C-alpha cells in the first residue's frame, strides 16, 4: 500500500487542522465544539480548514474529554400530530445550526412513557425539551434538577419555558363569534392531563363573562381526529351555536361528523380550532383557527436550552430568557367554518 493510500485512509485529527492553520490544538478544539469562545476570524479559518481536510468529529471521544454529548432530546406527545411537525422542524434547524444533534422521542400521550424516556436519555443527551408534557409540575422540577430542561406550553416554577399564547387566541375567537351574533359557545375540551387545555378553558370563561356570553364544556377528549365524532354528537345535544375545540384535529373530526349528520357548518353551527396545523385550510369547510408560531417555539426552546448549557452567545438568546419564560403571540385566522349565528336554535 502506498503512503498516499495510507494518508487518505487515515482519519483527519484536530492536530492536522492545527498544523494547517498555525494555531494550537486546544484552539481548534474550542473552535469546533464551542465556537462562540474563539475569535470569529480564527473560528472561520479553522472551520474552513476542517472542511477542506475532510475532518469528521468523533462524538464519542469528544463526549469523553468534554463531558458533553452535544445532543438534545426532544420529547413530543404524539409524533403523528401535525402540530409537532413544525416544533420538530424548529428544534432540528436550530440544533443543526449550532452543530448539535437531535434525539427525537415520541411519548405517545403517556406520562409513564415520558418518565421512562427522560430516564433513558439522561446519559445520552446534555439536555431535553419537553413539548406539551403530561408530567406534573413536581415531576418536571425533579427531572430538571438532574438534566437541563426547557418546556414548551408549560410553566413549572424554576424551569425555563416557552409559552404559546393560545389564551389570547381564545379571546380573539370569542370576540369574532360575538361579532357574528353568537351568545352560546361550547368548549370541546382536550385531555385532562393537558396544562394548555385548562389554560384555554379559563381564558374562555374569563372573556365570556366580560362579553356576556354563555359557555359550557364537554369532554375530555383525546387530541385526535377520531375524537371529533363523539364531540360533534355531544355538541348537537348541547344546542350551542358555536364550538371552540381544544385543537384542530378534534375540530376537523367534528366537521366530518356534522356533515354526516346533516348539520351545516357554518349555517347551523360555527367551529373554531386551535394551532392552524397543516391541513386546517384543506378541510371542508376550511377551518377558522388560532394560528400559533409553532416552528418558532421549537427554535426558541433550543436557544434557551443552549444558553443554559453555555453553548450559545448571550447576544443570540431570546430577549426574555432571563425571566425564565418566553411568550409567543397567536392570532385568529378566519376561514369558512365560522359564520353568523342561526336565527333560531337548532332542535336538539
C-alpha positions in Angstrom: 0.0 0.0 0.0 1.4 3.4 -1.0 1.9 6.2 1.5 -0.7 8.2 -0.4 -3.2 5.5 0.2 -2.3 5.4 3.9 -2.7 9.2 4.1 -6.1 9.3 2.5 -7.4 6.5 4.7 -6.2 8.0 7.9 -8.7 10.0 10.0 -8.0 13.7 10.0 -7.3 14.9 13.5 -7.5 18.1 15.4 -3.7 18.2 15.3 -3.8 18.1 11.4 -6.1 21.2 11.4 -3.8 22.9 14.0 -0.8 22.3 11.7 -2.7 23.6 8.7 -3.9 26.8 10.4 -0.9 27.5 12.7 -2.9 27.5 15.9 -2.8 25.3 19.0 -4.8 22.1 19.0 -6.7 23.4 22.0 -7.8 26.4 20.0 -9.0 24.1 17.2 -10.9 22.0 19.8 -12.7 25.1 21.2 -13.5 26.4 17.7 -15.2 23.1 16.7 -17.0 22.5 20.0 -17.6 25.9 21.5 -17.2 28.4 18.5 -18.5 31.4 20.5 -15.4 31.2 22.7 -13.0 31.7 19.8 -12.2 34.9 17.8 -14.5 34.9 14.8 -11.8 35.2 12.2 -9.8 32.3 13.8 -13.0 30.3 14.0 -13.8 30.7 10.3 -10.3 29.8 9.3 -10.3 26.7 11.4 -13.7 25.6 10.2 -12.7 26.1 6.6 -9.6 24.0 7.1 -11.7 21.3 8.7 -13.9 21.2 5.7 -11.1 21.2 3.2 -9.3 18.4 5.1 -12.4 16.3 5.4 -12.4 16.4 9.2 -15.2 14.2 10.8 -15.8 14.7 14.6 -15.5 11.7 16.8 -18.5 12.4 19.0 -17.8 9.6 21.5 -14.2 10.8 22.1 -15.4 14.4 22.3 -18.0 13.4 24.9 -15.4 11.6 27.0 -13.0 14.5 27.0 -15.5 17.3 27.4 -18.3 15.7 29.3 -20.7 16.8 26.5 -22.6 14.7 24.0 -23.7 17.8 22.0 -27.1 16.1 21.7 -30.5 17.3 22.9 -33.5 15.1 23.5 -36.8 16.5 22.1 -39.9 14.8 23.6 -43.2 15.1 21.8 -46.6 13.7 23.0 -47.7 12.3 19.6 -45.4 12.3 16.6 -48.4 11.8 14.2 -50.0 15.1 15.3 -49.1 17.7 12.7 -48.7 20.3 15.5 -45.4 18.6 16.3 -44.1 18.6 12.7 -43.3 22.3 13.0 -42.0 22.0 16.5 -39.5 19.3 15.4 -38.5 21.3 12.3 -37.8 24.3 14.5 -35.7 22.3 17.1 -33.9 20.5 14.3 -32.9 23.6 12.4 -31.7 25.4 15.5 -29.7 22.4 16.7 -28.2 21.8 13.3 -27.1 25.5 13.0 -25.3 25.1 16.4 -23.6 21.8 15.3 -25.7 19.7 17.8 -27.8 16.5 17.3 -31.4 16.0 18.0 -32.7 12.8 19.7 -36.4 12.6 19.0 -38.7 10.7 21.4 -42.5 10.0 20.9 -44.1 9.6 24.4 -47.5 8.6 23.0 -49.5 10.9 25.3 -48.3 8.8 28.2 -46.8 10.3 31.4 -45.2 6.9 32.2 -43.5 6.8 28.8 -42.3 10.3 29.3 -40.7 9.4 32.7 -39.1 6.3 31.1 -37.7 8.4 28.2 -36.2 11.1 30.4 -34.5 8.5 32.5 -33.2 6.7 29.4 -31.7 9.8 27.7 -30.1 11.2 30.9 -26.6 9.9 29.9 -27.1 10.3 26.1 -28.1 14.0 25.9 -26.9 17.2 27.5 -30.5 18.5 28.0 -34.1 18.0 26.9 -37.0 19.9 25.5 -40.4 18.8 26.7 -43.3 19.8 24.4 -46.8 19.7 25.9 -45.6 17.5 28.8 -48.1 15.2 30.5 -46.0 15.2 33.7 -46.9 17.1 36.9 -45.0 20.3 37.7 -43.4 18.4 40.6 -42.2 15.6 38.3 -40.7 18.1 35.8 -39.0 20.0 38.6 -37.4 16.8 39.9 -36.0 15.9 36.4 -34.8 19.5 35.9 -32.6 19.0 39.0 -30.7 16.3 37.1 -31.0 17.3 33.5 -31.2 20.8 32.0 -34.7 21.2 30.7 -36.8 23.7 28.7 -40.6 23.1 28.5 -43.0 24.2 25.7 -46.6 25.1 26.7 -46.0 24.6 30.5 -44.9 26.9 33.3 -43.5 24.9 36.2 -41.7 27.0 38.7 -38.0 27.3 38.2 -37.9 25.6 34.8 -37.4 27.7 31.6 -40.4 27.7 29.4 -41.8 28.8 26.0 -45.5 29.6 26.1 -47.7 29.9 23.0 -50.4 32.5 23.9 -53.4 30.4 23.0 -55.5 32.1 25.7 -55.0 35.3 23.7 -56.2 33.4 20.7 -59.2 32.2 22.6 -60.1 35.8 23.4 -59.9 36.7 19.7 -62.0 33.7 18.8 -64.8 34.7 21.2 -64.7 38.3 20.1 -65.0 37.0 16.5 -68.0 34.8 17.4 -69.7 37.6 19.3 -69.4 39.9 16.3 -71.3 37.2 14.3 -74.1 37.2 16.8 -73.2 34.1 18.8 -74.1 34.1 22.5 -73.8 30.4 23.4 -70.3 28.9 23.0 -69.3 25.3 23.7 -65.7 24.4 24.6 -64.7 21.0 23.4 -62.0 20.0 25.9 -58.9 18.1 25.3 -57.1 15.7 27.7 -57.4 16.3 31.4 -53.7 15.9 31.7 -53.1 18.8 29.3 -52.0 22.1 31.0 -52.9 24.0 27.9 -56.4 22.6 28.0 -57.2 24.2 31.4 -55.5 27.4 30.4 -57.7 27.8 27.3 -60.9 26.9 29.3 -60.1 29.5 32.0 -59.4 32.1 29.3 -62.8 31.3 27.6 -64.7 31.7 30.9 -62.9 35.0 31.6 -63.7 36.6 28.3 -67.2 35.1 28.1 -68.1 36.7 31.4 -66.8 40.1 30.2 -68.8 39.9 26.9 -72.0 38.4 28.3 -71.6 35.0 26.5 -72.9 31.7 27.9 -70.3 29.0 27.9 -70.4 25.2 28.5 -67.8 22.5 28.4 -67.8 18.9 27.0 -65.1 16.3 27.3 -62.4 15.4 28.0 -61.4 14.2 24.5 -58.2 12.6 23.2 -56.5 15.1 20.9 -57.2 13.0 17.7 -59.4 13.3 14.7 -61.4 10.2 15.8 -62.5 12.1 18.9 -64.3 14.6 16.8 -67.2 12.3 16.1 -68.3 11.9 19.7 -67.6 15.6 20.3 -69.9 16.6 17.4 -72.7 14.4 18.7 -72.3 16.0 22.2 -72.3 19.4 20.6 -75.6 18.7 18.8 -77.2 17.7 22.1 -75.8 20.8 23.9 -77.5 23.1 21.4 -74.7 25.7 21.2 -74.4 27.8 18.1 -70.6 27.8 18.2 -67.8 25.4 19.3 -64.2 26.1 20.2 -62.2 22.9 20.0 -59.0 22.1 22.0 -57.1 21.5 18.8 -57.5 21.4 15.0 -57.6 17.5 14.9 -60.7 17.4 17.1 -62.2 20.2 15.1 -61.6 18.5 11.8 -63.2 15.3 13.1 -66.2 17.4 14.2 -66.6 18.8 10.7 -66.7 15.3 9.2 -69.3 14.1 11.8 -71.5 17.2 11.4 -71.6 16.6 7.6 -72.6 13.0 8.2 -75.5 14.2 10.4 -76.7 16.9 8.0 -75.6 19.7 10.3 -74.4 22.6 8.2 -71.2 24.4 9.1 -71.3 27.4 9.5 -75.0 27.9 8.8 -76.2 25.7 11.8 -73.0 25.8 13.9 -69.7 27.5 13.8 -66.4 25.7 14.6 -63.1 27.1 15.7 -59.9 25.1 16.1 -56.5 25.7 17.6 -52.9 25.6 16.2 -53.5 26.1 12.5 -51.9 22.8 11.6 -51.1 21.6 8.1 -54.4 20.7 6.5 -56.6 23.1 8.5 -57.2 25.1 5.3 -57.8 22.0 3.2 -60.7 20.5 5.2 -64.4 21.0 4.3 -65.1 23.8 5.1 -61.7 25.4 5.7 -61.2 25.8 9.4 -61.2 29.0 11.4 -58.4 28.5 13.9 -55.9 30.1 16.2 -52.6 30.4 14.3 -49.5 29.7 16.5 -45.8 30.3 15.8 -45.1 26.6 16.3 -41.8 26.3 14.5 -40.5 29.5 16.2 -41.4 27.9 19.6 -39.1 25.0 18.8 -36.3 27.3 17.8 -36.7 29.5 20.9 -36.7 26.4 23.2 -33.4 25.2 21.8 -31.8 28.6 22.0 -32.9 28.8 25.7 -31.5 25.4 26.4 -28.2 26.0 24.6 -27.9 29.2 26.6 -28.3 27.2 29.8 -25.6 24.9 28.6 -23.3 27.9 27.8 -23.3 26.8 24.2 -24.8 29.9 22.7 -23.5 33.5 22.9 -25.6 35.8 25.2 -26.5 38.1 22.3 -28.2 35.2 20.5 -30.5 34.3 23.4 -34.2 35.2 23.3 -34.8 38.6 24.9 -37.0 37.4 27.7 -34.7 34.4 28.6 -33.5 36.0 31.9 -37.0 35.8 33.3 -37.2 32.1 32.6 -40.2 32.4 30.2 -40.7 33.5 26.6 -44.3 34.2 25.4 -45.1 33.9 21.7 -48.3 35.6 20.4 -51.1 33.9 18.4 -53.7 35.3 16.1 -57.1 34.1 14.8 -57.2 33.1 11.2 -60.7 33.4 9.9 -61.9 30.9 7.3 -65.2 29.4 6.3 -66.1 27.3 9.3 -67.5 30.3 11.2 -70.4 32.4 10.2 -73.4 34.3 11.6 -75.4 32.7 14.4 -78.5 30.9 13.2 -81.8 32.9 13.5 -83.3 30.3 15.8 -81.7 27.5 17.8 -81.4 24.1 16.2 -83.7 21.3 17.5 -81.8 19.0 19.9 
